[in-house]
């Protein structure tokens, strides 16, 4: 079955995952039936959906009213009623293999033969689940992350017999939900995210168990030195210490003594009031920034990289899929493969080999793929090749942005860090700079820049991404803004949501800014004791005047799109559903205009802004003279006389 043929969906389970998936599917426009074994479970799940949709509606986060979405949701306790005429079943039953196989045995009899059967399991084997059906080719894993409404990632997992047609249909269906799917091409324990996340949670527990570190040292180091959103112990308390413990027990992986002690004492984290930290009588996570000094962060990160290398070497997932999974599924500031290339794969291999020689522990044994990369000289960014290509040529791999050039010559750039509100990291700024610096302007008529998702153009600089950066390195990001400002073709910022700090500075470097009415603008850096960078102090002053620029910078306040338009900070503010059309109207005029004329106009206006009036007028006269001898001017003049549209070719 092709994804385009999926019209009706059944979700089995009304718990947190089941009702969350049901809500996501209905928001995407599908008719969906949510089924559970007891009416009280169904009613509770439906009430949760109602509450969530009302909140989304209030915040204008859905395109329809809550009632319109709810009209597409049916509920039942009868399995045959739920699945008898569906195209796709998403099973979200409790994580017990016997129960899932019982359900799939019934689905085999009750569903249409061509229906796709997808399991939301986070840890159980898709291959084993599929043994309960006659045609295992139609069984696939679709591992949503909790809560499904907020989390963008879905792992699409092959069982041994899953057909490409089934997996591709599931992948495309997930994309239709406005989620990001990654392929997990082999049915391995933990799939991608939990496999790579394992060492992040477990190795610090071994270090504490062995008296090599404290809980506070580990959390402080991983957060404040390495930029992770939470430390491993803080995260364990949030998710429940028993959850990871049970998964490792089932997989035959030894748990560190510290974790066993916590489970035996029923100190399982926030849900019990006490775990690694005390949430009842204590202050919860009580580590300070300086507590992490001396903690061996490389020991932890090397193991995460090693797990990633195993997945890549065994053709389970690509480096891109792994990094996407860890960013979207675990909230990492960057993926382990990208980070490993920056650290150096040779350094990581050396660390693993030393730990393996010292302890004899199998968990430190280097992955064959990692060894192979290092032996081939593919040691990371400094070598130009590691998990990724880091060259300056056309083979450069971009991780944090997407781009395409259409047949009109429009270069559309999309900042792709939605899990960080498209915050600007060193890598993303470097990728923007590289793309514009290596793109032939003669092939481009116009550039657009936007953020992935509806929440943010860019919410600023990614503070966690600069956690281990020297101040001088941060200042080197400024040339990116100059590259945008000086690109020979017009650059249009397409703004939806937050446009703050470094993100606002990027928008200011563009030639035009068109935003939705719900967008927000500001320069909050003063709250960190900093001033705006990226040329914002100067560009902002030239756009809105010194008084308003100083108010924004000095107070650090945010303004809405209507105010930004009134001040002249943006060209216009439009309703959210009109943004695409408004940008296209501008882009269409630009691509049909004279490329050379637009290039000269941009250069004269930019350089003239920094000159006195006489010098600026001289620039204008020079630009006018240059253009008078071009073929485009001859074409424009001829078209005017002949009362037709000109066809400019950029000569």
Residue pairs with C-beta under 8 A, 6 or more apart in sequence:
1 87
1 114
1 115
1 116
1 165
1 166
1 169
2 165
2 169
2 172
3 168
3 169
3 170
3 171
3 172
3 173
3 176
4 172
5 87
6 30
6 87
6 88
6 116
6 169
6 173
7 30
7 31
7 87
8 30
8 31
8 32
8 33
8 85
8 86
8 87
8 88
9 25
9 30
9 31
9 32
9 33
9 86
9 87
9 88
9 89
9 90
10 32
10 33
10 34
10 35
10 82
10 83
10 86
10 88
10 89
10 90
11 18
11 21
11 22
11 25
11 32
11 33
11 34
11 35
11 89
11 90
11 92
12 18
12 35
12 36
12 79
12 82
12 83
12 89
12 90
12 91
12 92
12 93
12 103
13 34
13 35
13 36
13 91
13 92
13 93
13 94
13 120
14 22
14 34
14 35
14 36
14 41
14 42
14 44
14 45
14 46
14 75
15 36
15 41
15 45
15 92
15 94
16 146
16 147
17 92
17 120
17 144
17 146
17 148
18 34
18 36
18 45
18 92
18 120
19 34
19 45
19 46
19 48
19 49
20 144
20 146
20 147
20 148
20 149
21 90
21 92
21 120
21 144
21 148
22 32
22 34
22 45
22 49
22 73
23 49
23 52
23 53
23 69
23 73
23 148
23 149
24 144
24 148
24 149
24 177
24 179
25 32
25 90
25 177
26 32
26 49
26 69
26 70
26 72
26 73
27 53
27 56
27 62
27 69
27 149
27 177
28 176
28 177
28 178
29 72
30 72
31 72
31 74
32 72
32 73
32 74
33 73
33 74
33 75
33 76
33 81
33 82
33 83
33 86
34 42
34 45
34 46
34 49
34 73
34 74
34 75
34 76
34 82
35 42
35 75
35 76
35 77
35 78
35 79
35 81
35 82
35 83
36 42
36 45
36 77
37 77
38 77
39 77
42 75
42 76
42 77
43 75
45 75
46 73
46 75
49 70
49 73
50 66
50 70
52 149
53 62
53 66
53 69
53 70
54 66
56 62
56 66
56 149
57 65
57 66
60 518
60 576
61 454
62 69
63 577
76 82
79 106
79 107
79 110
80 110
83 89
83 107
83 110
83 111
83 115
84 110
84 111
85 112
86 111
86 112
86 115
87 112
87 114
87 115
87 116
88 115
88 116
88 118
88 170
88 173
89 107
89 111
89 115
89 116
89 117
89 118
90 118
90 119
90 120
90 142
91 100
91 103
91 104
91 107
91 117
91 118
91 119
91 120
92 120
93 99
93 100
93 103
95 121
95 122
95 123
95 124
97 124
97 125
97 128
97 129
100 119
100 121
100 124
100 129
100 132
101 128
101 129
101 131
101 132
102 132
103 132
104 117
104 129
104 130
104 132
104 133
104 139
105 132
105 133
107 117
107 133
108 132
108 133
108 134
108 135
111 117
113 135
114 138
115 138
116 138
116 140
116 166
116 169
116 170
117 133
117 138
117 139
117 140
118 139
118 140
118 141
118 142
118 170
119 126
119 129
119 139
119 140
119 141
119 142
120 141
120 142
120 143
120 144
121 129
121 141
121 143
122 143
122 191
122 194
123 189
123 190
123 194
123 247
123 250
123 251
125 159
125 187
126 139
126 140
126 141
126 157
126 158
126 159
126 162
126 187
127 136
127 159
127 160
127 161
127 187
129 139
129 159
130 136
130 139
130 159
130 160
130 161
130 162
133 139
136 159
136 160
136 161
136 162
137 161
137 162
137 163
137 165
137 166
138 163
138 166
139 159
139 161
139 162
139 166
140 156
140 157
140 158
140 159
140 162
140 166
140 167
140 170
141 155
141 156
141 157
141 158
141 159
141 184
141 187
141 191
142 154
142 155
142 156
142 157
142 170
142 174
143 154
143 155
143 157
143 191
144 151
144 154
144 179
145 151
145 153
145 154
145 193
145 328
145 329
151 328
151 329
152 179
152 180
152 328
152 418
152 419
152 453
153 179
153 180
153 181
153 182
153 193
153 324
153 325
153 328
153 329
154 174
154 177
154 179
154 180
154 181
154 182
155 181
155 182
155 184
155 191
155 192
155 193
155 325
155 329
156 167
156 170
156 171
156 174
156 181
156 182
156 183
156 184
157 184
157 187
157 191
158 167
158 183
158 184
158 185
158 186
158 187
159 187
160 187
167 183
170 181
171 181
171 183
174 180
174 181
175 181
180 324
180 328
182 192
182 317
182 321
182 322
182 324
182 325
183 317
183 318
183 321
184 191
184 192
184 316
184 317
184 321
185 315
185 316
185 317
186 314
186 315
186 316
188 195
188 311
188 314
188 316
189 195
189 251
190 198
190 247
190 251
192 311
192 316
192 317
192 321
192 322
192 325
192 326
192 329
193 325
193 326
193 329
193 330
194 247
195 307
195 310
195 311
196 304
196 307
196 308
196 311
196 322
196 325
196 326
196 330
196 336
197 304
197 326
197 330
198 244
198 248
198 253
198 307
199 300
199 303
199 304
199 306
199 307
199 363
200 222
200 228
200 232
200 235
200 300
200 304
200 330
201 232
201 235
201 236
201 244
202 244
202 248
202 253
202 255
202 256
202 259
203 299
203 300
203 303
203 363
204 213
204 215
204 218
204 222
204 231
204 232
204 233
204 300
205 232
205 233
205 255
205 256
205 258
205 259
206 256
207 213
207 218
207 296
207 299
208 214
208 215
208 218
208 256
208 258
209 256
209 257
209 258
212 296
213 295
213 296
214 291
215 233
215 276
215 277
215 287
216 286
216 287
216 288
216 291
217 287
217 291
217 292
217 293
217 294
217 295
218 231
218 232
218 233
218 292
218 295
218 300
219 230
219 231
219 232
219 233
219 234
219 285
219 287
219 291
219 292
220 231
220 287
220 288
220 289
220 290
220 291
220 292
220 295
221 231
221 291
221 292
221 293
221 295
221 297
222 228
222 231
222 232
222 292
222 295
222 297
222 300
223 229
223 230
223 231
223 234
223 287
223 292
224 289
224 292
224 467
225 292
225 295
225 297
225 467
225 468
226 297
226 301
226 467
226 468
227 333
227 463
227 464
227 465
227 466
227 467
227 468
228 331
228 332
228 333
228 464
229 331
229 332
229 333
229 464
230 238
230 331
231 285
231 287
232 300
233 275
233 276
233 277
233 285
234 276
234 277
234 285
236 244
236 269
236 275
236 276
237 269
237 270
237 275
237 276
237 277
237 279
237 284
237 285
238 269
238 270
239 269
240 268
240 269
240 271
241 259
241 262
241 263
241 267
241 268
241 269
241 275
241 276
242 263
242 268
244 259
245 255
245 259
245 260
245 263
248 254
248 255
249 255
255 263
262 268
262 275
262 276
266 272
267 274
267 275
268 275
269 275
269 276
270 279
270 284
273 279
273 280
274 280
274 282
277 283
277 284
277 285
277 286
278 284
298 343
298 347
298 348
298 351
299 351
299 355
301 336
301 339
301 340
301 343
301 348
302 348
302 351
302 352
302 355
303 352
303 363
303 364
304 336
305 336
305 337
305 339
305 340
305 343
305 345
305 348
305 370
306 348
306 352
306 364
306 366
306 367
306 370
307 336
307 367
308 319
308 322
308 336
308 337
308 340
308 387
309 366
309 367
309 369
309 370
309 373
310 316
310 367
310 369
311 317
311 322
312 318
312 319
312 322
312 337
312 369
312 387
313 367
313 368
313 369
313 370
313 372
317 325
319 335
319 337
319 338
319 387
319 388
320 397
320 399
322 335
322 336
322 337
323 334
323 335
323 336
323 337
323 338
323 399
324 335
325 335
326 332
326 335
326 336
327 333
327 334
327 335
327 417
327 419
327 420
328 418
328 419
331 419
333 420
333 425
333 462
333 464
333 465
333 467
334 399
334 425
334 427
334 465
335 399
337 386
337 387
337 388
338 387
338 388
338 399
338 427
340 348
340 380
340 386
340 387
341 380
341 381
341 386
341 387
341 388
341 390
342 380
342 381
343 380
344 379
344 380
344 382
345 370
345 373
345 374
345 378
345 379
345 380
345 386
345 387
346 374
346 379
346 380
348 370
349 366
349 370
349 371
349 374
352 364
352 365
352 366
352 370
353 364
353 366
355 361
355 364
356 364
356 365
356 366
373 379
373 386
373 387
377 383
377 385
378 385
378 386
379 386
380 386
380 387
380 390
381 390
383 390
384 390
384 391
385 391
388 397
388 399
389 395
389 396
389 397
390 396
390 397
392 434
392 438
393 438
394 438
396 434
396 438
398 431
398 435
399 427
399 431
400 415
400 416
400 417
400 425
400 427
400 428
400 431
401 413
401 414
401 415
401 416
401 428
401 431
401 432
401 435
402 413
402 414
402 416
402 452
403 411
403 412
403 413
403 414
403 435
404 411
404 412
405 411
405 412
405 443
405 444
406 412
408 445
408 591
409 443
409 444
409 445
409 446
409 591
410 444
410 445
410 446
410 447
410 448
410 587
410 591
411 439
411 444
411 446
411 447
411 448
411 489
412 447
412 448
412 450
413 432
413 435
413 447
413 448
413 449
413 450
414 449
414 450
414 451
414 452
415 422
415 424
415 428
415 449
415 450
415 451
415 452
415 457
415 458
416 422
416 452
417 423
417 425
417 428
417 452
417 462
418 451
418 452
418 453
418 455
418 456
420 459
420 462
421 451
421 455
421 456
421 458
421 459
421 497
421 498
422 451
422 452
422 453
422 456
422 457
422 458
422 459
422 503
423 458
423 459
423 460
423 461
423 462
423 463
423 465
423 502
423 503
424 458
424 460
424 461
424 462
424 477
424 502
424 503
424 506
425 461
425 462
425 465
425 466
426 465
426 466
426 469
426 473
426 477
427 465
428 462
429 477
429 480
430 480
432 449
432 480
432 483
432 484
432 506
433 479
433 480
433 483
436 447
436 483
436 484
436 487
437 483
441 487
441 488
441 489
441 599
442 595
442 650
444 489
445 489
445 590
445 591
445 593
445 595
446 489
446 490
446 491
446 492
446 587
446 590
446 591
447 487
447 489
447 490
447 491
447 492
448 491
448 492
448 493
448 494
448 583
448 587
449 484
449 491
449 492
449 493
449 494
449 506
449 507
449 510
450 457
450 493
450 494
450 495
450 496
451 457
451 458
451 495
451 496
451 497
451 503
453 497
454 496
454 497
454 576
455 496
455 497
455 498
456 496
456 497
456 498
456 499
456 503
457 493
457 494
457 495
457 496
457 497
457 498
457 499
457 503
457 507
457 515
457 519
458 498
458 499
458 500
458 502
458 503
458 504
458 506
458 507
459 497
459 498
459 500
459 501
459 503
460 498
460 500
460 501
460 502
460 503
460 504
460 524
461 501
461 502
466 473
466 474
474 533
475 533
477 502
477 533
477 534
478 533
478 534
478 535
480 506
480 534
481 505
481 506
481 509
481 534
481 535
482 509
482 535
484 491
484 506
484 509
484 510
485 491
485 509
485 510
485 535
485 539
485 606
486 606
488 599
488 602
488 603
489 595
489 598
489 599
489 602
490 511
490 512
490 590
490 598
490 602
491 509
491 510
491 511
491 512
492 510
492 511
492 512
492 513
492 514
492 583
492 586
492 587
492 590
493 499
493 506
493 507
493 510
493 512
493 513
493 514
493 515
494 514
494 579
494 583
495 507
495 513
495 514
495 515
495 516
495 519
495 561
495 570
496 515
496 516
496 518
496 519
496 576
496 579
497 516
497 518
497 519
497 520
498 519
498 520
499 507
499 515
499 519
499 520
499 521
500 520
500 521
500 522
500 523
500 524
500 558
501 522
501 523
501 524
501 525
501 532
502 533
502 534
504 521
504 522
504 523
504 532
504 536
505 523
505 532
505 533
505 534
505 535
505 536
505 539
506 534
507 513
507 570
508 534
508 535
508 536
508 539
508 540
508 543
509 534
509 535
509 539
511 602
512 571
512 586
513 569
513 570
513 571
514 570
514 571
514 572
514 574
514 579
514 582
514 583
514 586
515 521
515 561
515 564
515 565
515 570
515 572
515 573
515 574
515 579
516 561
516 573
516 574
516 575
516 576
516 579
517 560
517 561
517 562
517 573
517 574
517 575
517 576
518 561
518 576
519 560
519 561
519 564
519 573
520 558
520 559
520 560
520 561
521 558
521 559
521 560
521 561
521 564
521 569
521 570
522 552
522 556
522 557
522 558
522 559
523 532
523 536
523 540
523 552
523 553
523 556
524 556
524 558
525 531
525 532
525 533
525 553
525 556
526 553
526 554
526 555
526 556
527 556
531 537
531 553
532 540
532 553
537 549
537 553
540 549
540 552
540 553
540 569
541 549
542 609
543 549
543 567
543 568
543 569
544 552
544 567
544 568
544 569
548 567
551 557
552 559
559 567
559 569
561 570
561 573
562 573
564 570
564 573
565 571
565 572
565 573
571 586
572 582
574 582
590 598
592 645
592 648
593 648
594 630
594 632
594 633
594 636
594 646
594 648
594 650
595 632
595 648
595 649
595 650
596 627
596 630
596 632
596 650
596 651
597 627
597 630
597 632
597 633
597 648
600 623
600 626
600 627
601 623
603 623
604 616
604 619
604 620
604 622
604 623
607 616
607 619
608 615
608 616
608 619
608 620
609 616
611 619
627 633
630 651
631 649
631 651
632 646
632 648
632 649
632 650
632 651
635 646
635 647
635 648
635 649
636 646
636 648
638 646
639 645
639 646
639 647
640 646
